[in-house]
Amino acid sequence: MPMPAEYQQAAERFDAFLGDVRDACEFGSRHQAYTTAQAVFQAFRRRLSLADAIRFAGVLPGLIRALFVAEWNPDEARREFAPRDELIDEVRELRRLHNFSPDGAIAHVAWALWRNVDSAALANVLRILPPGASEFWQTDPMGESERRAAEWRALGAAQSASETATGRLGRW
């Protein structure tokens, strides 16, 4: 049997996910996106039983799944879902001195996740998880993450074109 496409394309899918997080959060690098995504996953994971966390992980592509389970302490006390501002404070605790997660970090990571997973499978698993799980993964209702990402990408493309043009002029 050939290696499944999920594993053959794992790096590209993970890179696309982190790129979406980076752009929605208006970060300068995927390093910042990585910390934010990992922190959001940890905040969510702390609210699930082991069985529910495995169910959720099962619908994630390979490397996104790996990020979800990275640095997992299965003995950590389970927490209840909380208001969004409390969850954001928790997200900002991971690598506190190097964490630049914006106020909308959870919604931005949610937007990136929905773009990079099988949305039907994700919706199905969220329906069977505890109350609060579906709300956690809601994106912003006004499409703020998508708008921010598009503007950030356009700015990056314009800046790249400007740098290329400046580089060409500098050679003259």
Residue pairs with C-beta under 8 A, 6 or more apart in sequence:
6 13
6 61
6 62
7 62
10 61
10 62
10 63
11 63
13 61
13 62
13 63
13 64
13 116
14 61
14 62
14 63
14 64
14 67
15 30
16 115
16 116
17 37
17 61
17 64
17 112
17 113
17 115
17 116
18 30
18 33
18 34
18 37
18 112
19 30
19 33
20 111
20 112
20 115
20 116
20 149
21 27
21 33
21 36
21 37
21 108
21 109
21 112
22 28
22 29
22 30
22 32
22 33
22 152
23 148
23 149
23 150
23 152
23 153
23 156
24 104
24 108
24 109
24 111
24 112
24 145
24 146
24 148
24 149
24 152
25 32
25 33
25 36
25 100
25 101
25 102
25 104
25 105
25 108
25 148
26 102
26 148
26 152
27 33
27 36
27 100
32 100
34 67
35 94
35 95
35 98
35 99
35 100
35 101
36 91
36 99
36 100
36 101
36 105
36 108
36 109
37 67
37 109
37 112
38 67
38 70
38 71
38 94
39 90
39 91
39 92
39 93
39 94
39 95
39 99
39 101
39 105
40 91
40 101
40 105
40 106
40 109
40 110
41 67
41 68
41 109
42 71
42 94
43 87
43 90
43 91
43 106
44 56
44 133
44 136
44 137
45 53
45 56
45 68
45 69
45 72
46 76
46 78
46 79
46 90
47 78
47 79
47 80
47 81
47 130
47 132
47 133
47 136
48 56
48 78
48 129
48 130
48 133
49 78
49 130
50 74
52 129
52 130
52 133
53 68
53 69
55 125
55 128
55 129
56 68
56 125
56 126
56 129
56 133
57 65
57 68
57 69
58 65
58 125
59 117
59 118
59 121
59 122
59 124
59 125
60 68
60 117
61 116
61 117
64 113
64 116
64 117
80 132
81 87
81 130
81 131
81 132
81 133
81 135
81 136
82 90
84 106
87 106
87 136
88 101
88 103
88 105
88 106
91 99
91 101
91 105
91 106
92 99
92 101
93 99
102 108
104 140
104 144
104 145
106 136
107 138
107 139
107 140
107 144
107 145
108 140
108 145
108 148
110 136
110 137
110 138
110 139
110 145
111 139
111 140
111 145
111 146
111 149
112 145
113 122
113 137
114 122
114 137
114 139
122 137
126 133
126 134
126 137
127 134
139 145
